[in-house]
Amino acid sequence: MAEADPPGFCGSAEAAHATGAVVTVLRARAYGHVPFPLVYVAPAAAVLILA
């Protein structure tokens, strides 16, 4: 039987992905699209804070 991931693992991976998305949007200078990745990072940040 496989072991489960640590509690913050999924949240940290999602936070890293969303951070990369924000950086990509900023590098493309599409500042109007910055809030969209931030909506996805909020639950990941909550998982990391509460875990």
PDB file of all heavy atoms in Angstrom:
ATOM      1  N   MET A   1       0.826  -1.168   0.000  1.00  0.00           N
ATOM      2  CA  MET A   1       0.000   0.000   0.000  1.00  0.00           C
ATOM      3  C   MET A   1       0.884   1.248   0.000  1.00  0.00           C
ATOM      4  O   MET A   1       1.852   1.330   0.742  1.00  0.00           O
ATOM      5  CB  MET A   1      -0.873  -0.035   1.249  1.00  0.00           C
ATOM      6  CG  MET A   1      -2.081   0.795   1.145  1.00  0.00           C
ATOM      7  SD  MET A   1      -3.173   0.436   2.544  1.00  0.00           S
ATOM      8  CE  MET A   1      -4.658   0.818   1.743  1.00  0.00           C
ATOM      9  N   ALA A   2       0.551   2.215  -0.847  1.00  0.00           N
ATOM     10  CA  ALA A   2       1.352   3.424  -0.960  1.00  0.00           C
ATOM     11  C   ALA A   2       1.059   4.378   0.195  1.00  0.00           C
ATOM     12  O   ALA A   2      -0.055   4.438   0.699  1.00  0.00           O
ATOM     13  CB  ALA A   2       1.049   4.122  -2.283  1.00  0.00           C
ATOM     14  N   GLU A   3       2.086   5.102   0.592  1.00  0.00           N
ATOM     15  CA  GLU A   3       1.913   6.079   1.660  1.00  0.00           C
ATOM     16  C   GLU A   3       1.254   7.342   1.104  1.00  0.00           C
ATOM     17  O   GLU A   3       1.445   7.703  -0.058  1.00  0.00           O
ATOM     18  CB  GLU A   3       3.267   6.437   2.261  1.00  0.00           C
ATOM     19  CG  GLU A   3       3.892   5.310   3.032  1.00  0.00           C
ATOM     20  CD  GLU A   3       5.181   5.744   3.697  1.00  0.00           C
ATOM     21  OE1 GLU A   3       5.302   6.926   4.030  1.00  0.00           O
ATOM     22  OE2 GLU A   3       6.040   4.890   3.864  1.00  0.00           O
ATOM     23  N   ALA A   4       0.503   8.007   1.931  1.00  0.00           N
ATOM     24  CA  ALA A   4      -0.141   9.251   1.527  1.00  0.00           C
ATOM     25  C   ALA A   4       0.878  10.384   1.532  1.00  0.00           C
ATOM     26  O   ALA A   4       1.892  10.332   2.221  1.00  0.00           O
ATOM     27  CB  ALA A   4      -1.288   9.579   2.475  1.00  0.00           C
ATOM     28  N   ASP A   5       0.599  11.393   0.742  1.00  0.00           N
ATOM     29  CA  ASP A   5       1.470  12.568   0.712  1.00  0.00           C
ATOM     30  C   ASP A   5       1.349  13.327   2.028  1.00  0.00           C
ATOM     31  O   ASP A   5       0.312  13.285   2.678  1.00  0.00           O
ATOM     32  CB  ASP A   5       1.059  13.500  -0.437  1.00  0.00           C
ATOM     33  CG  ASP A   5       1.358  12.886  -1.794  1.00  0.00           C
ATOM     34  OD1 ASP A   5       2.306  12.090  -1.885  1.00  0.00           O
ATOM     35  OD2 ASP A   5       0.641  13.209  -2.756  1.00  0.00           O
ATOM     36  N   PRO A   6       2.400  14.047   2.404  1.00  0.00           N
ATOM     37  CA  PRO A   6       2.304  14.867   3.612  1.00  0.00           C
ATOM     38  C   PRO A   6       1.194  15.913   3.464  1.00  0.00           C
ATOM     39  O   PRO A   6       0.833  16.282   2.345  1.00  0.00           O
ATOM     40  CB  PRO A   6       3.672  15.542   3.702  1.00  0.00           C
ATOM     41  CG  PRO A   6       4.528  14.902   2.691  1.00  0.00           C
ATOM     42  CD  PRO A   6       3.679  14.099   1.781  1.00  0.00           C
ATOM     43  N   PRO A   7       0.628  16.401   4.557  1.00  0.00           N
ATOM     44  CA  PRO A   7      -0.534  17.300   4.490  1.00  0.00           C
ATOM     45  C   PRO A   7      -0.327  18.537   3.634  1.00  0.00           C
ATOM     46  O   PRO A   7      -1.222  18.958   2.927  1.00  0.00           O
ATOM     47  CB  PRO A   7      -0.763  17.690   5.948  1.00  0.00           C
ATOM     48  CG  PRO A   7      -0.084  16.668   6.749  1.00  0.00           C
ATOM     49  CD  PRO A   7       1.017  16.104   5.914  1.00  0.00           C
ATOM     50  N   GLY A   8       0.838  19.154   3.657  1.00  0.00           N
ATOM     51  CA  GLY A   8       1.052  20.391   2.909  1.00  0.00           C
ATOM     52  C   GLY A   8       1.590  20.189   1.515  1.00  0.00           C
ATOM     53  O   GLY A   8       1.822  21.139   0.785  1.00  0.00           O
ATOM     54  N   PHE A   9       1.791  18.930   1.104  1.00  0.00           N
ATOM     55  CA  PHE A   9       2.437  18.665  -0.183  1.00  0.00           C
ATOM     56  C   PHE A   9       1.624  19.186  -1.354  1.00  0.00           C
ATOM     57  O   PHE A   9       2.129  19.886  -2.217  1.00  0.00           O
ATOM     58  CB  PHE A   9       2.688  17.162  -0.345  1.00  0.00           C
ATOM     59  CG  PHE A   9       3.340  16.811  -1.652  1.00  0.00           C
ATOM     60  CD1 PHE A   9       4.680  17.061  -1.841  1.00  0.00           C
ATOM     61  CD2 PHE A   9       2.605  16.254  -2.682  1.00  0.00           C
ATOM     62  CE1 PHE A   9       5.287  16.753  -3.044  1.00  0.00           C
ATOM     63  CE2 PHE A   9       3.201  15.943  -3.883  1.00  0.00           C
ATOM     64  CZ  PHE A   9       4.549  16.194  -4.064  1.00  0.00           C
ATOM     65  N   CYS A  10       0.347  18.874  -1.394  1.00  0.00           N
ATOM     66  CA  CYS A  10      -0.506  19.296  -2.502  1.00  0.00           C
ATOM     67  C   CYS A  10      -0.618  20.815  -2.526  1.00  0.00           C
ATOM     68  O   CYS A  10      -0.571  21.430  -3.579  1.00  0.00           O
ATOM     69  CB  CYS A  10      -1.886  18.665  -2.387  1.00  0.00           C
ATOM     70  SG  CYS A  10      -2.976  19.076  -3.742  1.00  0.00           S
ATOM     71  N   GLY A  11      -0.757  21.418  -1.380  1.00  0.00           N
ATOM     72  CA  GLY A  11      -0.859  22.867  -1.301  1.00  0.00           C
ATOM     73  C   GLY A  11       0.409  23.549  -1.778  1.00  0.00           C
ATOM     74  O   GLY A  11       0.354  24.562  -2.471  1.00  0.00           O
ATOM     75  N   SER A  12       1.568  22.994  -1.437  1.00  0.00           N
ATOM     76  CA  SER A  12       2.822  23.621  -1.850  1.00  0.00           C
ATOM     77  C   SER A  12       3.033  23.483  -3.351  1.00  0.00           C
ATOM     78  O   SER A  12       3.539  24.405  -3.993  1.00  0.00           O
ATOM     79  CB  SER A  12       4.001  23.038  -1.080  1.00  0.00           C
ATOM     80  OG  SER A  12       4.128  21.655  -1.328  1.00  0.00           O
ATOM     81  N   ALA A  13       2.632  22.361  -3.924  1.00  0.00           N
ATOM     82  CA  ALA A  13       2.757  22.197  -5.370  1.00  0.00           C
ATOM     83  C   ALA A  13       1.826  23.144  -6.111  1.00  0.00           C
ATOM     84  O   ALA A  13       2.215  23.755  -7.113  1.00  0.00           O
ATOM     85  CB  ALA A  13       2.444  20.749  -5.754  1.00  0.00           C
ATOM     86  N   GLU A  14       0.620  23.310  -5.594  1.00  0.00           N
ATOM     87  CA  GLU A  14      -0.330  24.221  -6.229  1.00  0.00           C
ATOM     88  C   GLU A  14       0.133  25.670  -6.080  1.00  0.00           C
ATOM     89  O   GLU A  14      -0.004  26.473  -7.001  1.00  0.00           O
ATOM     90  CB  GLU A  14      -1.715  24.048  -5.613  1.00  0.00           C
ATOM     91  CG  GLU A  14      -2.779  24.842  -6.324  1.00  0.00           C
ATOM     92  CD  GLU A  14      -4.158  24.585  -5.746  1.00  0.00           C
ATOM     93  OE1 GLU A  14      -4.355  23.627  -5.007  1.00  0.00           O
ATOM     94  OE2 GLU A  14      -5.037  25.401  -6.051  1.00  0.00           O
ATOM     95  N   ALA A  15       0.705  26.004  -4.937  1.00  0.00           N
ATOM     96  CA  ALA A  15       1.213  27.358  -4.720  1.00  0.00           C
ATOM     97  C   ALA A  15       2.375  27.653  -5.662  1.00  0.00           C
ATOM     98  O   ALA A  15       2.473  28.752  -6.221  1.00  0.00           O
ATOM     99  CB  ALA A  15       1.641  27.538  -3.274  1.00  0.00           C
ATOM    100  N   ALA A  16       3.252  26.673  -5.864  1.00  0.00           N
ATOM    101  CA  ALA A  16       4.367  26.855  -6.797  1.00  0.00           C
ATOM    102  C   ALA A  16       3.858  27.035  -8.220  1.00  0.00           C
ATOM    103  O   ALA A  16       4.375  27.875  -8.977  1.00  0.00           O
ATOM    104  CB  ALA A  16       5.311  25.653  -6.720  1.00  0.00           C
ATOM    105  N   HIS A  17       2.852  26.276  -8.594  1.00  0.00           N
ATOM    106  CA  HIS A  17       2.281  26.386  -9.933  1.00  0.00           C
ATOM    107  C   HIS A  17       1.642  27.762 -10.130  1.00  0.00           C
ATOM    108  O   HIS A  17       1.845  28.410 -11.155  1.00  0.00           O
ATOM    109  CB  HIS A  17       1.253  25.282 -10.142  1.00  0.00           C
ATOM    110  CG  HIS A  17       0.504  25.383 -11.426  1.00  0.00           C
ATOM    111  ND1 HIS A  17       1.099  25.633 -12.626  1.00  0.00           N
ATOM    112  CD2 HIS A  17      -0.813  25.279 -11.694  1.00  0.00           C
ATOM    113  CE1 HIS A  17       0.189  25.674 -13.577  1.00  0.00           C
ATOM    114  NE2 HIS A  17      -0.990  25.483 -13.030  1.00  0.00           N
ATOM    115  N   ALA A  18       0.886  28.228  -9.155  1.00  0.00           N
ATOM    116  CA  ALA A  18       0.223  29.529  -9.258  1.00  0.00           C
ATOM    117  C   ALA A  18       1.243  30.660  -9.257  1.00  0.00           C
ATOM    118  O   ALA A  18       1.069  31.655  -9.973  1.00  0.00           O
ATOM    119  CB  ALA A  18      -0.775  29.698  -8.119  1.00  0.00           C
ATOM    120  N   THR A  19       2.306  30.509  -8.485  1.00  0.00           N
ATOM    121  CA  THR A  19       3.362  31.524  -8.486  1.00  0.00           C
ATOM    122  C   THR A  19       4.014  31.615  -9.858  1.00  0.00           C
ATOM    123  O   THR A  19       4.267  32.715 -10.362  1.00  0.00           O
ATOM    124  CB  THR A  19       4.420  31.199  -7.417  1.00  0.00           C
ATOM    125  OG1 THR A  19       3.778  31.128  -6.149  1.00  0.00           O
ATOM    126  CG2 THR A  19       5.509  32.237  -7.385  1.00  0.00           C
ATOM    127  N   GLY A  20       4.261  30.477 -10.470  1.00  0.00           N
ATOM    128  CA  GLY A  20       4.801  30.471 -11.831  1.00  0.00           C
ATOM    129  C   GLY A  20       3.848  31.114 -12.823  1.00  0.00           C
ATOM    130  O   GLY A  20       4.273  31.818 -13.740  1.00  0.00           O
ATOM    131  N   ALA A  21       2.556  30.900 -12.633  1.00  0.00           N
ATOM    132  CA  ALA A  21       1.565  31.516 -13.510  1.00  0.00           C
ATOM    133  C   ALA A  21       1.565  33.027 -13.359  1.00  0.00           C
ATOM    134  O   ALA A  21       1.495  33.766 -14.351  1.00  0.00           O
ATOM    135  CB  ALA A  21       0.174  30.955 -13.215  1.00  0.00           C
ATOM    136  N   VAL A  22       1.678  33.510 -12.134  1.00  0.00           N
ATOM    137  CA  VAL A  22       1.721  34.960 -11.905  1.00  0.00           C
ATOM    138  C   VAL A  22       2.975  35.555 -12.536  1.00  0.00           C
ATOM    139  O   VAL A  22       2.925  36.595 -13.201  1.00  0.00           O
ATOM    140  CB  VAL A  22       1.660  35.273 -10.395  1.00  0.00           C
ATOM    141  CG1 VAL A  22       1.937  36.749 -10.126  1.00  0.00           C
ATOM    142  CG2 VAL A  22       0.309  34.880  -9.833  1.00  0.00           C
ATOM    143  N   VAL A  23       4.107  34.896 -12.368  1.00  0.00           N
ATOM    144  CA  VAL A  23       5.354  35.384 -12.964  1.00  0.00           C
ATOM    145  C   VAL A  23       5.245  35.432 -14.483  1.00  0.00           C
ATOM    146  O   VAL A  23       5.668  36.400 -15.124  1.00  0.00           O
ATOM    147  CB  VAL A  23       6.540  34.504 -12.516  1.00  0.00           C
ATOM    148  CG1 VAL A  23       7.799  34.823 -13.311  1.00  0.00           C
ATOM    149  CG2 VAL A  23       6.794  34.672 -11.035  1.00  0.00           C
ATOM    150  N   THR A  24       4.646  34.402 -15.074  1.00  0.00           N
ATOM    151  CA  THR A  24       4.474  34.377 -16.523  1.00  0.00           C
ATOM    152  C   THR A  24       3.581  35.508 -16.994  1.00  0.00           C
ATOM    153  O   THR A  24       3.878  36.175 -18.000  1.00  0.00           O
ATOM    154  CB  THR A  24       3.883  33.023 -16.958  1.00  0.00           C
ATOM    155  OG1 THR A  24       4.771  31.983 -16.536  1.00  0.00           O
ATOM    156  CG2 THR A  24       3.694  32.953 -18.451  1.00  0.00           C
ATOM    157  N   VAL A  25       2.494  35.759 -16.280  1.00  0.00           N
ATOM    158  CA  VAL A  25       1.588  36.847 -16.651  1.00  0.00           C
ATOM    159  C   VAL A  25       2.302  38.189 -16.536  1.00  0.00           C
ATOM    160  O   VAL A  25       2.161  39.057 -17.402  1.00  0.00           O
ATOM    161  CB  VAL A  25       0.314  36.816 -15.776  1.00  0.00           C
ATOM    162  CG1 VAL A  25      -0.502  38.080 -15.932  1.00  0.00           C
ATOM    163  CG2 VAL A  25      -0.535  35.601 -16.121  1.00  0.00           C
ATOM    164  N   LEU A  26       3.088  38.367 -15.477  1.00  0.00           N
ATOM    165  CA  LEU A  26       3.813  39.622 -15.301  1.00  0.00           C
ATOM    166  C   LEU A  26       4.877  39.821 -16.382  1.00  0.00           C
ATOM    167  O   LEU A  26       5.063  40.929 -16.872  1.00  0.00           O
ATOM    168  CB  LEU A  26       4.448  39.682 -13.913  1.00  0.00           C
ATOM    169  CG  LEU A  26       3.469  39.808 -12.746  1.00  0.00           C
ATOM    170  CD1 LEU A  26       4.215  39.741 -11.420  1.00  0.00           C
ATOM    171  CD2 LEU A  26       2.669  41.089 -12.854  1.00  0.00           C
ATOM    172  N   ARG A  27       5.560  38.738 -16.756  1.00  0.00           N
ATOM    173  CA  ARG A  27       6.572  38.852 -17.807  1.00  0.00           C
ATOM    174  C   ARG A  27       5.946  39.158 -19.159  1.00  0.00           C
ATOM    175  O   ARG A  27       6.566  39.795 -19.996  1.00  0.00           O
ATOM    176  CB  ARG A  27       7.394  37.564 -17.896  1.00  0.00           C
ATOM    177  CG  ARG A  27       8.318  37.410 -16.695  1.00  0.00           C
ATOM    178  CD  ARG A  27       9.306  36.315 -16.891  1.00  0.00           C
ATOM    179  NE  ARG A  27      10.165  36.643 -18.018  1.00  0.00           N
ATOM    180  CZ  ARG A  27      10.944  35.766 -18.629  1.00  0.00           C
ATOM    181  NH1 ARG A  27      10.970  34.521 -18.238  1.00  0.00           N
ATOM    182  NH2 ARG A  27      11.700  36.138 -19.632  1.00  0.00           N
ATOM    183  N   ALA A  28       4.706  38.698 -19.364  1.00  0.00           N
ATOM    184  CA  ALA A  28       4.000  38.994 -20.609  1.00  0.00           C
ATOM    185  C   ALA A  28       3.374  40.391 -20.581  1.00  0.00           C
ATOM    186  O   ALA A  28       2.815  40.835 -21.575  1.00  0.00           O
ATOM    187  CB  ALA A  28       2.922  37.950 -20.859  1.00  0.00           C
ATOM    188  N   ARG A  29       3.478  41.055 -19.439  1.00  0.00           N
ATOM    189  CA  ARG A  29       2.926  42.397 -19.228  1.00  0.00           C
ATOM    190  C   ARG A  29       1.420  42.440 -19.481  1.00  0.00           C
ATOM    191  O   ARG A  29       0.893  43.418 -19.992  1.00  0.00           O
ATOM    192  CB  ARG A  29       3.649  43.423 -20.082  1.00  0.00           C
ATOM    193  CG  ARG A  29       5.089  43.559 -19.711  1.00  0.00           C
ATOM    194  CD  ARG A  29       5.783  44.620 -20.477  1.00  0.00           C
ATOM    195  NE  ARG A  29       7.184  44.653 -20.059  1.00  0.00           N
ATOM    196  CZ  ARG A  29       8.091  45.365 -20.658  1.00  0.00           C
ATOM    197  NH1 ARG A  29       7.789  46.125 -21.678  1.00  0.00           N
ATOM    198  NH2 ARG A  29       9.332  45.334 -20.228  1.00  0.00           N
ATOM    199  N   ALA A  30       0.759  41.356 -19.109  1.00  0.00           N
ATOM    200  CA  ALA A  30      -0.705  41.280 -19.208  1.00  0.00           C
ATOM    201  C   ALA A  30      -1.267  41.474 -17.805  1.00  0.00           C
ATOM    202  O   ALA A  30      -1.825  40.567 -17.208  1.00  0.00           O
ATOM    203  CB  ALA A  30      -1.121  39.942 -19.795  1.00  0.00           C
ATOM    204  N   TYR A  31      -1.099  42.674 -17.280  1.00  0.00           N
ATOM    205  CA  TYR A  31      -1.402  42.950 -15.888  1.00  0.00           C
ATOM    206  C   TYR A  31      -2.878  42.745 -15.546  1.00  0.00           C
ATOM    207  O   TYR A  31      -3.206  42.490 -14.396  1.00  0.00           O
ATOM    208  CB  TYR A  31      -0.966  44.371 -15.528  1.00  0.00           C
ATOM    209  CG  TYR A  31       0.504  44.605 -15.790  1.00  0.00           C
ATOM    210  CD1 TYR A  31       0.923  45.526 -16.742  1.00  0.00           C
ATOM    211  CD2 TYR A  31       1.461  43.886 -15.098  1.00  0.00           C
ATOM    212  CE1 TYR A  31       2.270  45.732 -16.985  1.00  0.00           C
ATOM    213  CE2 TYR A  31       2.809  44.083 -15.332  1.00  0.00           C
ATOM    214  CZ  TYR A  31       3.206  45.004 -16.277  1.00  0.00           C
ATOM    215  OH  TYR A  31       4.528  45.198 -16.516  1.00  0.00           O
ATOM    216  N   GLY A  32      -3.750  42.834 -16.504  1.00  0.00           N
ATOM    217  CA  GLY A  32      -5.172  42.630 -16.248  1.00  0.00           C
ATOM    218  C   GLY A  32      -5.509  41.189 -15.909  1.00  0.00           C
ATOM    219  O   GLY A  32      -6.569  40.905 -15.356  1.00  0.00           O
ATOM    220  N   HIS A  33      -4.590  40.261 -16.218  1.00  0.00           N
ATOM    221  CA  HIS A  33      -4.838  38.843 -15.966  1.00  0.00           C
ATOM    222  C   HIS A  33      -4.225  38.355 -14.658  1.00  0.00           C
ATOM    223  O   HIS A  33      -4.360  37.184 -14.323  1.00  0.00           O
ATOM    224  CB  HIS A  33      -4.287  38.001 -17.123  1.00  0.00           C
ATOM    225  CG  HIS A  33      -4.995  38.252 -18.407  1.00  0.00           C
ATOM    226  ND1 HIS A  33      -6.199  37.690 -18.706  1.00  0.00           N
ATOM    227  CD2 HIS A  33      -4.663  39.037 -19.463  1.00  0.00           C
ATOM    228  CE1 HIS A  33      -6.593  38.102 -19.901  1.00  0.00           C
ATOM    229  NE2 HIS A  33      -5.685  38.932 -20.374  1.00  0.00           N
ATOM    230  N   VAL A  34      -3.545  39.212 -13.915  1.00  0.00           N
ATOM    231  CA  VAL A  34      -2.895  38.799 -12.666  1.00  0.00           C
ATOM    232  C   VAL A  34      -3.885  38.254 -11.636  1.00  0.00           C
ATOM    233  O   VAL A  34      -3.582  37.277 -10.954  1.00  0.00           O
ATOM    234  CB  VAL A  34      -2.052  39.956 -12.087  1.00  0.00           C
ATOM    235  CG1 VAL A  34      -1.542  39.625 -10.702  1.00  0.00           C
ATOM    236  CG2 VAL A  34      -0.891  40.262 -13.013  1.00  0.00           C
ATOM    237  N   PRO A  35      -5.087  38.828 -11.476  1.00  0.00           N
ATOM    238  CA  PRO A  35      -5.994  38.296 -10.443  1.00  0.00           C
ATOM    239  C   PRO A  35      -6.416  36.840 -10.655  1.00  0.00           C
ATOM    240  O   PRO A  35      -6.708  36.142  -9.692  1.00  0.00           O
ATOM    241  CB  PRO A  35      -7.218  39.211 -10.525  1.00  0.00           C
ATOM    242  CG  PRO A  35      -6.719  40.471 -11.123  1.00  0.00           C
ATOM    243  CD  PRO A  35      -5.623  40.062 -12.055  1.00  0.00           C
ATOM    244  N   PHE A  36      -6.436  36.352 -11.876  1.00  0.00           N
ATOM    245  CA  PHE A  36      -6.913  34.995 -12.125  1.00  0.00           C
ATOM    246  C   PHE A  36      -6.030  33.930 -11.480  1.00  0.00           C
ATOM    247  O   PHE A  36      -6.550  33.046 -10.794  1.00  0.00           O
ATOM    248  CB  PHE A  36      -7.095  34.756 -13.624  1.00  0.00           C
ATOM    249  CG  PHE A  36      -8.142  35.655 -14.219  1.00  0.00           C
ATOM    250  CD1 PHE A  36      -7.776  36.704 -15.039  1.00  0.00           C
ATOM    251  CD2 PHE A  36      -9.479  35.480 -13.932  1.00  0.00           C
ATOM    252  CE1 PHE A  36      -8.735  37.559 -15.572  1.00  0.00           C
ATOM    253  CE2 PHE A  36     -10.440  36.325 -14.454  1.00  0.00           C
ATOM    254  CZ  PHE A  36     -10.064  37.362 -15.280  1.00  0.00           C
ATOM    255  N   PRO A  37      -4.691  33.951 -11.636  1.00  0.00           N
ATOM    256  CA  PRO A  37      -3.883  32.957 -10.906  1.00  0.00           C
ATOM    257  C   PRO A  37      -3.936  33.150  -9.395  1.00  0.00           C
ATOM    258  O   PRO A  37      -3.823  32.193  -8.641  1.00  0.00           O
ATOM    259  CB  PRO A  37      -2.461  33.174 -11.427  1.00  0.00           C
ATOM    260  CG  PRO A  37      -2.582  33.961 -12.671  1.00  0.00           C
ATOM    261  CD  PRO A  37      -3.882  34.693 -12.607  1.00  0.00           C
ATOM    262  N   LEU A  38      -4.123  34.393  -8.951  1.00  0.00           N
ATOM    263  CA  LEU A  38      -4.181  34.643  -7.508  1.00  0.00           C
ATOM    264  C   LEU A  38      -5.417  34.013  -6.875  1.00  0.00           C
ATOM    265  O   LEU A  38      -5.383  33.635  -5.701  1.00  0.00           O
ATOM    266  CB  LEU A  38      -4.133  36.144  -7.236  1.00  0.00           C
ATOM    267  CG  LEU A  38      -2.816  36.824  -7.599  1.00  0.00           C
ATOM    268  CD1 LEU A  38      -2.909  38.320  -7.333  1.00  0.00           C
ATOM    269  CD2 LEU A  38      -1.653  36.211  -6.853  1.00  0.00           C
ATOM    270  N   VAL A  39      -6.486  33.872  -7.649  1.00  0.00           N
ATOM    271  CA  VAL A  39      -7.690  33.200  -7.131  1.00  0.00           C
ATOM    272  C   VAL A  39      -7.376  31.739  -6.816  1.00  0.00           C
ATOM    273  O   VAL A  39      -7.874  31.176  -5.849  1.00  0.00           O
ATOM    274  CB  VAL A  39      -8.844  33.309  -8.152  1.00  0.00           C
ATOM    275  CG1 VAL A  39     -10.012  32.415  -7.778  1.00  0.00           C
ATOM    276  CG2 VAL A  39      -9.296  34.752  -8.275  1.00  0.00           C
ATOM    277  N   TYR A  40      -6.505  31.125  -7.625  1.00  0.00           N
ATOM    278  CA  TYR A  40      -6.153  29.729  -7.399  1.00  0.00           C
ATOM    279  C   TYR A  40      -5.102  29.555  -6.304  1.00  0.00           C
ATOM    280  O   TYR A  40      -4.991  28.485  -5.716  1.00  0.00           O
ATOM    281  CB  TYR A  40      -5.653  29.091  -8.695  1.00  0.00           C
ATOM    282  CG  TYR A  40      -6.751  28.941  -9.701  1.00  0.00           C
ATOM    283  CD1 TYR A  40      -6.862  29.809 -10.783  1.00  0.00           C
ATOM    284  CD2 TYR A  40      -7.714  27.961  -9.558  1.00  0.00           C
ATOM    285  CE1 TYR A  40      -7.894  29.689 -11.694  1.00  0.00           C
ATOM    286  CE2 TYR A  40      -8.753  27.833 -10.453  1.00  0.00           C
ATOM    287  CZ  TYR A  40      -8.829  28.698 -11.520  1.00  0.00           C
ATOM    288  OH  TYR A  40      -9.844  28.577 -12.406  1.00  0.00           O
ATOM    289  N   VAL A  41      -4.305  30.591  -6.032  1.00  0.00           N
ATOM    290  CA  VAL A  41      -3.295  30.468  -5.002  1.00  0.00           C
ATOM    291  C   VAL A  41      -3.891  30.642  -3.599  1.00  0.00           C
ATOM    292  O   VAL A  41      -3.324  30.166  -2.616  1.00  0.00           O
ATOM    293  CB  VAL A  41      -2.117  31.447  -5.242  1.00  0.00           C
ATOM    294  CG1 VAL A  41      -2.418  32.831  -4.746  1.00  0.00           C
ATOM    295  CG2 VAL A  41      -0.849  30.936  -4.605  1.00  0.00           C
ATOM    296  N   ALA A  42      -5.038  31.280  -3.482  1.00  0.00           N
ATOM    297  CA  ALA A  42      -5.648  31.511  -2.176  1.00  0.00           C
ATOM    298  C   ALA A  42      -5.962  30.200  -1.436  1.00  0.00           C
ATOM    299  O   ALA A  42      -5.588  30.063  -0.262  1.00  0.00           O
ATOM    300  CB  ALA A  42      -6.895  32.374  -2.318  1.00  0.00           C
ATOM    301  N   PRO A  43      -6.618  29.205  -2.066  1.00  0.00           N
ATOM    302  CA  PRO A  43      -6.857  27.947  -1.338  1.00  0.00           C
ATOM    303  C   PRO A  43      -5.554  27.207  -1.007  1.00  0.00           C
ATOM    304  O   PRO A  43      -5.438  26.595   0.057  1.00  0.00           O
ATOM    305  CB  PRO A  43      -7.717  27.114  -2.278  1.00  0.00           C
ATOM    306  CG  PRO A  43      -8.253  28.053  -3.278  1.00  0.00           C
ATOM    307  CD  PRO A  43      -7.316  29.202  -3.343  1.00  0.00           C
ATOM    308  N   ALA A  44      -4.576  27.284  -1.896  1.00  0.00           N
ATOM    309  CA  ALA A  44      -3.295  26.615  -1.626  1.00  0.00           C
ATOM    310  C   ALA A  44      -2.595  27.277  -0.442  1.00  0.00           C
ATOM    311  O   ALA A  44      -2.026  26.588   0.410  1.00  0.00           O
ATOM    312  CB  ALA A  44      -2.409  26.675  -2.867  1.00  0.00           C
ATOM    313  N   ALA A  45      -2.653  28.593  -0.380  1.00  0.00           N
ATOM    314  CA  ALA A  45      -2.052  29.299   0.760  1.00  0.00           C
ATOM    315  C   ALA A  45      -2.773  28.939   2.053  1.00  0.00           C
ATOM    316  O   ALA A  45      -2.145  28.759   3.103  1.00  0.00           O
ATOM    317  CB  ALA A  45      -2.095  30.802   0.516  1.00  0.00           C
ATOM    318  N   ALA A  46      -4.085  28.796   1.978  1.00  0.00           N
ATOM    319  CA  ALA A  46      -4.856  28.418   3.165  1.00  0.00           C
ATOM    320  C   ALA A  46      -4.451  27.018   3.646  1.00  0.00           C
ATOM    321  O   ALA A  46      -4.326  26.783   4.851  1.00  0.00           O
ATOM    322  CB  ALA A  46      -6.341  28.465   2.867  1.00  0.00           C
ATOM    323  N   VAL A  47      -4.237  26.102   2.730  1.00  0.00           N
ATOM    324  CA  VAL A  47      -3.805  24.750   3.098  1.00  0.00           C
ATOM    325  C   VAL A  47      -2.452  24.793   3.775  1.00  0.00           C
ATOM    326  O   VAL A  47      -2.224  24.126   4.788  1.00  0.00           O
ATOM    327  CB  VAL A  47      -3.770  23.839   1.851  1.00  0.00           C
ATOM    328  CG1 VAL A  47      -3.020  22.544   2.147  1.00  0.00           C
ATOM    329  CG2 VAL A  47      -5.175  23.526   1.377  1.00  0.00           C
ATOM    330  N   LEU A  48      -1.526  25.583   3.221  1.00  0.00           N
ATOM    331  CA  LEU A  48      -0.190  25.658   3.807  1.00  0.00           C
ATOM    332  C   LEU A  48      -0.211  26.310   5.177  1.00  0.00           C
ATOM    333  O   LEU A  48       0.532  25.927   6.076  1.00  0.00           O
ATOM    334  CB  LEU A  48       0.737  26.441   2.872  1.00  0.00           C
ATOM    335  CG  LEU A  48       1.077  25.720   1.575  1.00  0.00           C
ATOM    336  CD1 LEU A  48       1.876  26.648   0.658  1.00  0.00           C
ATOM    337  CD2 LEU A  48       1.865  24.459   1.852  1.00  0.00           C
ATOM    338  N   ILE A  49      -1.073  27.308   5.361  1.00  0.00           N
ATOM    339  CA  ILE A  49      -1.141  27.993   6.646  1.00  0.00           C
ATOM    340  C   ILE A  49      -1.798  27.102   7.705  1.00  0.00           C
ATOM    341  O   ILE A  49      -1.345  27.043   8.849  1.00  0.00           O
ATOM    342  CB  ILE A  49      -1.899  29.323   6.498  1.00  0.00           C
ATOM    343  CG1 ILE A  49      -1.058  30.294   5.669  1.00  0.00           C
ATOM    344  CG2 ILE A  49      -2.248  29.920   7.845  1.00  0.00           C
ATOM    345  CD1 ILE A  49      -1.802  31.535   5.232  1.00  0.00           C
ATOM    346  N   LEU A  50      -2.851  26.393   7.313  1.00  0.00           N
ATOM    347  CA  LEU A  50      -3.596  25.580   8.266  1.00  0.00           C
ATOM    348  C   LEU A  50      -2.998  24.202   8.521  1.00  0.00           C
ATOM    349  O   LEU A  50      -3.366  23.539   9.485  1.00  0.00           O
ATOM    350  CB  LEU A  50      -5.041  25.444   7.813  1.00  0.00           C
ATOM    351  CG  LEU A  50      -5.834  26.762   7.725  1.00  0.00           C
ATOM    352  CD1 LEU A  50      -7.199  26.516   7.137  1.00  0.00           C
ATOM    353  CD2 LEU A  50      -5.922  27.414   9.085  1.00  0.00           C
ATOM    354  N   ALA A  51      -2.108  23.756   7.642  1.00  0.00           N
ATOM    355  CA  ALA A  51      -1.536  22.402   7.783  1.00  0.00           C
ATOM    356  C   ALA A  51      -0.484  22.344   8.867  1.00  0.00           C
ATOM    357  O   ALA A  51       0.111  23.235   9.287  1.00  0.00           O
ATOM    358  CB  ALA A  51      -0.907  21.940   6.473  1.00  0.00           C
TER     359      ALA A  51
END
